[in-house]
Amino acid sequence: MTLQLYNTAKRRKEVFVPRDPQNVGMYVCGPTVYDTAHIGNARPAVVFDVLANLLRLMYGEEHVTYVRNITDVEDKIIEAAEQNGETIEELTTRTTQAYHEDMGALGVGLPNREPRATQHIGGMIEMITTLINKGHAYEAEGHVLFDVQSMPDYGKLSGRNREELIEGARVEVAPFKKDPADFVLWKPSPGDMMGWDSPWGKGRPGWHIECSVMSKAELGEAFDIHGGGRDLVFPHHENEVAQSCCANEDKTYARYWVHNGFLTVEGKKMSKSLGNFFTVRDLLDKASKLEKCAGEIYRFVLLNTDYRQPLNWTEEGVQNAENSLNTLYTALQKLEGIDAELSANPDTVIAHLQNDIDTPFALKELIAIAKKANTAENDDEKAVLKGQLVNGAALLGVLQQPLDDWFKGAVEDGLQAENIEALIQERIDAKNNKNYARADEIRDSLKEQGVILEDGPGGTSWKRA
């Protein structure tokens, strides 16, 4: 089994060779917990959840360490807490819980480790001190800044030239900087602002130093995969490389850099001013269909576009995802009573995932397995196909809802299961009384509301359209 990943640092697809197959490490930049996550924030969580599943399959769950951090100290957090009239601890506790709930609704599992920036302030002070002592950082007016000119190959990850680095550096322009591209490692915290004592006075860390320290604490100076959204390539990941390679003895840091593409809505950049900005919670709250299953539909949408390409979120895409999942759940329903052959590997699904996390084609292969299962004629064949279906779906994080939740979840206009069952019984009574017009009327009415009745030897069953 060979995995290929597109390595941003090399600008090409490469065969993944871990430093140590017994200790595969992946670090992914997690949320800055000042507000609830929008759907764009969910894309890396879902993509790297699938990659983590694949790595565990290939190397064994006990040999893979997936780290995703929580940034709980940052200027946006300080500003949001002030605006909300709550403490920073109250804000970060509330929004971290919301993030876990929302990602859980999308089928995203918890990482093996989830460090918080505030737990590693001592390590940040230590790394900054090391950078100063090695001549890669300097103190100026209560700030400590990284000296980009001290690193000849600064910019190697993003491939930006000198002018682009200065133009794209999202750091404060300040007269005390030696160079416009120098970035903050430590900044002062005046008054009662959130801060910690340090050799440079009371202050707080810059954003970039946080991930360099947390990844080192959890995975060591060098590890296999570093992931995140494409927007983090510069300056965040570029600055992580600079800090870590200059401070650590091992200059490798991350060997493979994996980045997902941006997300647009109906072809436009997501923006509150355009009215097309929505959080995961917004989507879950407004979903009138399938209740608990809505998150899985959204997960399917996020996986149905190549992870490195821009993803255009559309209502049509959501509907197509629901239709595809209905095909998968229908196949699984038809296989009830068949024991899955759990040793049956979905080789075609795995092959596409190993080809740079090609989830769109992996989903197509999963649907192809479902269609084969629908036409299978003997139980042995069905058992193998069910095993492939279940195992492939587990890798992708779909087909994880109980069948009853999928087929008998809430439907439009608030029609609930107990109401449907009552109407089915009324229809049975009508047929027994030869009132076929009323029986047909009930059937047609339910169909209009998204409920399909199926009559069989065992009675009448129902499912969503």
C-alpha positions as CSV (number, residue, x, y, z in Angstrom):
1,M,0.0,0.0,0.0
2,T,1.6,3.3,-1.2
3,L,0.3,6.7,-0.2
4,Q,1.0,9.8,-2.4
5,L,0.5,13.3,-1.2
6,Y,0.9,16.7,-2.9
7,N,3.7,18.3,-0.9
8,T,3.4,22.1,-0.9
9,A,7.0,22.5,0.0
10,K,8.1,20.6,-3.1
11,R,5.2,21.6,-5.4
12,R,4.7,18.1,-6.5
13,K,3.0,14.8,-5.6
14,E,5.4,12.6,-3.6
15,V,5.3,9.0,-2.2
16,F,4.8,9.3,1.5
17,V,7.6,7.7,3.4
18,P,7.3,8.2,7.2
19,R,10.3,8.9,9.3
20,D,9.3,5.9,11.5
21,P,6.4,3.7,10.4
22,Q,5.9,2.9,14.1
23,N,5.4,6.5,14.9
24,V,3.6,8.4,12.2
25,G,2.9,12.0,13.2
26,M,0.6,14.6,11.7
27,Y,0.0,18.1,13.0
28,V,-2.9,20.2,11.7
29,C,-3.7,23.8,12.6
30,G,-6.9,23.9,14.5
31,P,-9.4,26.7,15.3
32,T,-8.8,30.1,16.9
33,V,-11.7,29.9,19.4
34,Y,-13.2,33.4,19.3
35,D,-16.4,32.5,17.5
36,T,-18.3,29.5,16.1
37,A,-16.7,27.8,13.1
38,H,-17.9,28.7,9.6
39,I,-18.3,26.1,6.9
40,G,-14.9,27.0,5.4
41,N,-13.3,26.2,8.8
42,A,-14.9,22.8,8.6
43,R,-13.2,21.8,5.3
44,P,-9.7,21.1,6.8
45,A,-11.2,19.3,9.8
46,V,-13.1,16.9,7.5
47,V,-10.2,16.4,5.0
48,F,-7.6,15.7,7.6
49,D,-10.0,13.4,9.5
50,V,-10.1,11.2,6.4
51,L,-6.3,11.3,6.0
52,A,-6.0,10.3,9.7
53,N,-8.3,7.4,9.1
54,L,-6.2,6.3,6.1
55,L,-3.0,6.6,8.0
56,R,-4.4,4.4,10.8
57,L,-5.5,1.8,8.3
58,M,-2.1,1.7,6.7
59,Y,0.2,1.9,9.8
60,G,-2.1,0.7,12.6
61,E,-4.1,3.0,14.9
62,E,-1.5,2.6,17.7
63,H,1.3,3.9,15.4
64,V,-0.4,7.2,14.3
65,T,-0.5,10.4,16.4
66,Y,-2.8,13.0,15.0
67,V,-2.4,16.4,16.7
68,R,-4.8,19.3,16.1
69,N,-4.3,22.4,18.3
70,I,-6.6,24.9,19.9
71,T,-5.5,28.6,19.7
72,D,-6.9,30.1,22.8
73,V,-4.7,33.2,23.0
74,E,-4.8,35.7,20.2
75,D,-5.8,39.3,19.7
76,K,-9.2,38.3,18.0
77,I,-10.1,36.4,21.2
78,I,-9.2,39.4,23.4
79,E,-11.4,41.7,21.2
80,A,-14.3,39.3,21.0
81,A,-14.3,38.8,24.8
82,E,-14.5,42.6,25.3
83,Q,-17.3,43.0,22.8
84,N,-19.3,40.2,24.3
85,G,-18.8,41.3,27.9
86,E,-17.4,38.0,29.0
87,T,-14.1,36.7,30.3
88,I,-11.5,35.2,27.9
89,E,-11.9,31.9,29.7
90,E,-15.7,31.9,29.3
91,L,-15.4,32.8,25.6
92,T,-12.8,30.1,24.8
93,T,-14.5,27.4,26.8
94,R,-17.8,28.1,25.1
95,T,-16.5,28.3,21.6
96,T,-14.2,25.3,22.0
97,Q,-17.2,23.2,23.1
98,A,-19.2,24.6,20.2
99,Y,-16.4,23.6,17.8
100,H,-16.3,20.0,19.1
101,E,-20.1,19.7,18.8
102,D,-20.2,21.2,15.3
103,M,-17.3,19.1,14.0
104,G,-18.8,16.0,15.7
105,A,-22.0,16.6,13.8
106,L,-19.9,16.5,10.6
107,G,-18.5,13.1,11.7
108,V,-15.1,14.5,12.6
109,G,-13.4,12.5,15.3
110,L,-11.3,14.0,18.0
111,P,-7.5,14.0,17.3
112,N,-5.2,11.9,19.5
113,R,-4.0,15.1,21.1
114,E,-5.4,18.6,21.3
115,P,-3.0,21.0,22.9
116,R,-4.0,24.5,23.8
117,A,-1.7,27.4,23.3
118,T,-2.2,28.7,26.9
119,Q,-0.8,25.3,28.1
120,H,2.5,26.0,26.4
121,I,3.5,29.6,27.2
122,G,6.6,28.4,29.0
123,G,7.8,26.5,25.9
124,M,7.1,29.6,23.8
125,I,9.3,31.8,26.1
126,E,12.0,29.1,25.9
127,M,12.0,28.9,22.1
128,I,12.0,32.7,21.8
129,T,15.0,32.9,24.1
130,T,16.8,30.3,22.0
131,L,16.1,32.3,18.8
132,I,17.5,35.5,20.5
133,N,20.6,33.6,21.7
134,K,21.2,32.2,18.2
135,G,20.9,35.6,16.6
136,H,17.6,35.0,14.8
137,A,15.4,37.3,17.0
138,Y,15.7,40.7,18.7
139,E,13.9,42.7,21.3
140,A,12.5,46.2,20.5
141,E,10.3,48.3,22.7
142,G,8.8,45.4,24.6
143,H,8.4,43.3,21.5
144,V,10.5,40.4,20.3
145,L,10.7,39.9,16.5
146,F,12.1,37.3,14.2
147,D,14.9,38.6,12.0
148,V,14.0,37.3,8.6
149,Q,17.4,38.4,7.2
150,S,19.1,36.0,9.5
151,M,17.6,33.1,7.6
152,P,18.9,33.0,4.0
153,D,16.2,30.7,2.7
154,Y,13.2,32.4,4.4
155,G,10.3,32.0,2.0
156,K,11.2,28.5,0.8
157,L,7.8,27.0,1.7
158,S,5.6,29.5,-0.1
159,G,8.1,30.2,-2.9
160,R,7.6,34.0,-2.5
161,N,10.3,36.4,-3.6
162,R,11.5,39.4,-1.4
163,E,8.9,41.9,-2.7
164,E,6.0,39.4,-2.3
165,L,7.1,38.6,1.3
166,I,7.0,42.2,2.3
167,E,3.7,42.9,0.5
168,G,2.0,39.8,1.9
169,A,3.4,40.0,5.4
170,R,0.3,40.4,7.6
171,V,2.2,41.9,10.4
172,E,2.1,45.4,12.0
173,V,4.2,48.0,10.3
174,A,6.3,49.5,13.1
175,P,9.3,51.8,13.2
176,F,11.2,49.5,15.6
177,K,11.5,46.7,13.0
178,K,14.8,46.1,11.4
179,D,13.0,44.8,8.3
180,P,9.3,45.2,7.2
181,A,9.0,41.4,6.9
182,D,10.1,40.8,10.5
183,F,7.3,39.2,12.5
184,V,6.3,39.3,16.1
185,L,7.2,36.5,18.5
186,W,6.2,38.3,21.7
187,K,4.2,41.4,22.3
188,P,3.5,43.5,25.4
189,S,0.2,43.2,27.3
190,P,-0.5,46.6,28.9
191,G,-2.8,47.0,32.0
192,D,-5.1,44.1,32.7
193,M,-4.8,42.6,29.2
194,M,-4.3,38.9,29.0
195,G,-0.6,38.2,29.5
196,W,2.3,36.3,31.2
197,D,5.5,37.4,32.8
198,S,8.6,37.0,30.6
199,P,12.2,38.2,30.3
200,W,10.8,41.0,28.1
201,G,8.0,42.0,30.5
202,K,4.3,41.1,30.7
203,G,3.1,40.0,27.4
204,R,1.6,37.4,25.1
205,P,2.9,35.3,22.3
206,G,2.6,36.0,18.6
207,W,0.3,33.6,16.7
208,H,3.1,31.9,14.7
209,I,5.2,30.8,17.6
210,E,2.3,28.9,19.2
211,C,2.2,26.1,16.6
212,S,6.0,25.7,16.4
213,V,6.0,25.0,20.2
214,M,2.9,22.9,20.3
215,S,4.0,20.6,17.5
216,K,7.4,20.2,19.0
217,A,5.9,19.4,22.4
218,E,3.6,16.7,21.0
219,L,5.6,15.3,18.0
220,G,9.2,16.3,18.5
221,E,11.4,18.7,16.5
222,A,10.7,16.9,13.2
223,F,7.6,14.9,12.1
224,D,5.9,13.7,9.0
225,I,2.9,15.8,8.0
226,H,1.8,19.3,8.7
227,G,-1.7,20.3,7.4
228,G,-4.0,23.2,7.2
229,G,-5.9,25.5,4.8
230,R,-4.2,27.1,1.8
231,D,-4.5,30.5,3.4
232,L,-2.0,29.4,6.1
233,V,0.9,28.8,3.7
234,F,2.0,32.4,4.1
235,P,2.6,33.9,6.5
236,H,1.7,31.4,9.2
237,H,3.3,28.2,8.0
238,E,6.2,30.0,6.4
239,N,6.9,31.6,9.8
240,E,6.6,28.3,11.6
241,V,9.3,26.9,9.3
242,A,11.5,29.8,10.1
243,Q,11.1,29.7,13.9
244,S,11.4,25.9,14.1
245,C,14.3,25.4,11.7
246,C,16.3,28.2,13.4
247,A,15.6,27.2,17.0
248,N,15.8,23.4,16.7
249,E,18.8,21.2,16.2
250,D,16.8,19.1,13.6
251,K,16.2,21.5,10.6
252,T,13.7,19.2,9.0
253,Y,10.5,20.3,10.9
254,A,7.6,18.9,8.7
255,R,8.5,16.7,5.8
256,Y,5.2,16.9,4.0
257,W,3.0,20.0,3.8
258,V,-0.6,19.4,2.9
259,H,-3.0,22.2,2.2
260,N,-6.7,22.3,1.3
261,G,-8.2,24.8,-1.1
262,F,-10.6,27.7,-0.4
263,L,-14.4,27.6,-0.2
264,T,-16.9,29.8,-2.0
265,V,-20.7,30.0,-1.8
266,E,-22.6,29.9,-5.0
267,G,-19.5,31.1,-6.9
268,K,-18.8,34.0,-4.6
269,K,-16.4,34.6,-1.7
270,M,-18.1,34.0,1.6
271,S,-18.9,37.4,3.1
272,K,-21.3,38.7,5.7
273,S,-21.9,41.8,3.5
274,L,-23.1,39.5,0.7
275,G,-25.4,37.5,3.1
276,N,-23.7,34.2,2.1
277,F,-21.6,33.8,5.3
278,F,-22.8,30.9,7.5
279,T,-21.4,28.8,10.3
280,V,-21.7,25.1,10.6
281,R,-24.2,25.7,13.4
282,D,-26.3,27.9,11.1
283,L,-26.5,25.1,8.6
284,L,-27.4,22.5,11.2
285,D,-30.0,24.7,12.9
286,K,-31.8,25.4,9.6
287,A,-31.8,21.8,8.4
288,S,-35.4,20.7,8.5
289,K,-34.6,17.3,7.0
290,L,-32.9,14.3,8.5
291,E,-32.2,16.0,11.9
292,K,-29.1,14.2,13.1
293,C,-28.1,13.2,9.6
294,A,-27.8,16.7,8.2
295,G,-24.1,16.9,9.2
296,E,-23.3,13.8,7.2
297,I,-24.8,15.4,4.1
298,Y,-22.6,18.5,4.6
299,R,-19.6,16.2,5.1
300,F,-20.3,14.5,1.8
301,V,-20.4,18.0,0.1
302,L,-17.0,18.8,1.6
303,L,-15.5,15.6,0.3
304,N,-17.1,15.7,-3.1
305,T,-14.5,18.1,-4.5
306,D,-10.8,17.5,-4.7
307,Y,-9.4,18.8,-1.5
308,R,-6.7,21.0,-3.1
309,Q,-9.2,22.7,-5.5
310,P,-11.7,25.5,-4.6
311,L,-15.0,24.2,-3.4
312,N,-18.1,25.9,-4.5
313,W,-20.9,25.4,-1.9
314,T,-24.3,25.3,-3.5
315,E,-27.8,24.2,-2.6
316,E,-27.7,21.9,-5.7
317,G,-24.5,20.3,-4.3
318,V,-26.2,19.7,-0.9
319,Q,-29.2,18.1,-2.7
320,N,-26.9,15.9,-4.8
321,A,-25.0,14.8,-1.7
322,E,-28.3,13.8,0.0
323,N,-29.3,11.9,-3.1
324,S,-26.0,10.0,-3.2
325,L,-26.2,9.2,0.5
326,N,-29.7,7.9,0.0
327,T,-28.3,5.5,-2.6
328,L,-25.8,4.3,-0.1
329,Y,-28.2,3.9,2.8
330,T,-30.8,2.2,0.5
331,A,-28.2,-0.4,-0.4
332,L,-27.2,-0.9,3.2
333,Q,-30.9,-1.3,4.1
334,K,-31.3,-4.0,1.5
335,L,-28.4,-5.9,3.1
336,E,-30.0,-6.0,6.5
337,G,-29.9,-9.6,7.8
338,I,-26.6,-10.2,5.9
339,D,-23.5,-10.4,8.1
340,A,-20.8,-8.2,6.6
341,E,-17.5,-9.8,5.7
342,L,-15.4,-7.3,7.6
343,S,-12.1,-8.6,6.3
344,A,-13.2,-7.5,2.8
345,N,-11.1,-4.4,1.9
346,P,-12.7,-1.8,-0.4
347,D,-9.5,-1.8,-2.6
348,T,-10.8,0.7,-5.1
349,V,-11.9,3.2,-2.4
350,I,-8.5,2.8,-0.7
351,A,-6.6,3.2,-3.9
352,H,-8.2,6.6,-4.6
353,L,-7.6,7.8,-1.1
354,Q,-4.0,6.8,-1.4
355,N,-3.8,8.9,-4.6
356,D,-3.5,12.3,-2.8
357,I,-6.7,11.9,-0.8
358,D,-8.9,11.7,-3.9
359,T,-12.2,11.7,-2.0
360,P,-14.5,12.5,-4.9
361,F,-13.5,9.3,-6.8
362,A,-13.5,7.3,-3.5
363,L,-17.1,8.3,-3.0
364,K,-17.9,7.3,-6.6
365,E,-16.3,3.9,-6.0
366,L,-18.3,3.5,-2.8
367,I,-21.5,4.2,-4.7
368,A,-20.4,1.6,-7.3
369,I,-20.0,-1.0,-4.6
370,A,-23.5,-0.1,-3.3
371,K,-25.0,-0.6,-6.8
372,K,-23.2,-4.0,-7.1
373,A,-24.7,-5.0,-3.8
374,N,-28.2,-4.1,-5.1
375,T,-27.9,-6.7,-7.9
376,A,-25.9,-9.4,-6.0
377,E,-27.7,-12.7,-6.1
378,N,-26.2,-14.8,-3.4
379,D,-25.5,-14.2,0.3
380,D,-21.7,-14.8,0.1
381,E,-21.3,-12.1,-2.5
382,K,-23.6,-9.8,-0.5
383,A,-21.5,-10.4,2.6
384,V,-18.3,-9.4,0.8
385,L,-19.9,-6.3,-0.8
386,K,-21.4,-5.3,2.5
387,G,-18.0,-5.5,4.2
388,Q,-16.5,-3.4,1.4
389,L,-19.3,-0.9,1.8
390,V,-19.0,-0.6,5.6
391,N,-15.2,-0.4,5.6
392,G,-15.1,2.1,2.8
393,A,-17.7,4.3,4.4
394,A,-15.9,4.2,7.7
395,L,-12.7,5.6,6.0
396,L,-14.7,8.4,4.5
397,G,-16.8,9.0,7.6
398,V,-20.2,8.4,5.9
399,L,-22.9,5.8,6.4
400,Q,-22.4,6.3,10.2
401,Q,-26.1,6.9,11.0
402,P,-28.5,4.2,12.2
403,L,-30.8,3.2,9.3
404,D,-33.9,4.4,11.2
405,D,-32.4,7.8,11.7
406,W,-31.8,8.2,8.0
407,F,-35.0,6.8,6.6
408,K,-37.3,7.9,9.4
409,G,-35.8,11.2,10.4
410,A,-37.7,14.4,10.5
411,V,-39.3,15.4,7.2
412,E,-40.5,18.7,5.7
413,D,-43.3,20.5,7.5
414,G,-42.4,18.8,10.7
415,L,-44.1,15.4,9.9
416,Q,-42.8,13.1,12.6
417,A,-42.5,9.3,12.8
418,E,-45.4,8.8,15.1
419,N,-47.7,10.8,12.8
420,I,-46.5,8.7,9.8
421,E,-47.1,5.5,11.6
422,A,-50.6,6.6,12.5
423,L,-51.4,7.5,8.9
424,I,-50.1,4.1,7.8
425,Q,-52.4,2.4,10.2
426,E,-55.3,4.5,9.0
427,R,-54.4,3.5,5.4
428,I,-54.4,-0.2,6.4
429,D,-57.8,0.2,8.1
430,A,-59.1,2.0,5.0
431,K,-57.9,-0.9,2.7
432,N,-59.5,-3.4,5.0
433,N,-62.7,-1.5,4.8
434,K,-62.3,-1.4,0.9
435,N,-62.0,2.4,1.1
436,Y,-59.3,2.4,-1.5
437,A,-59.8,6.1,-2.4
438,R,-58.8,7.1,1.2
439,A,-55.9,4.6,1.2
440,D,-54.6,6.2,-2.1
441,E,-55.1,9.7,-0.7
442,I,-53.0,8.9,2.4
443,R,-50.2,7.4,0.2
444,D,-50.2,10.3,-2.2
445,S,-50.3,12.9,0.6
446,L,-47.3,11.3,2.3
447,K,-45.4,11.2,-1.0
448,E,-45.9,14.9,-1.4
449,Q,-44.4,15.4,2.0
450,G,-41.3,13.3,1.2
451,V,-42.4,9.9,2.6
452,I,-42.5,6.8,0.4
453,L,-44.6,3.8,1.4
454,E,-43.5,0.3,0.4
455,D,-45.9,-2.5,0.7
456,G,-44.5,-6.0,1.2
457,P,-45.2,-9.5,2.6
458,G,-44.2,-8.2,6.1
459,G,-46.5,-5.2,5.9
460,T,-46.0,-1.5,5.0
461,S,-42.7,0.2,5.6
462,W,-41.7,3.8,4.8
463,K,-38.7,5.9,4.1
464,R,-37.8,9.5,3.0
465,A,-38.0,10.2,-0.7
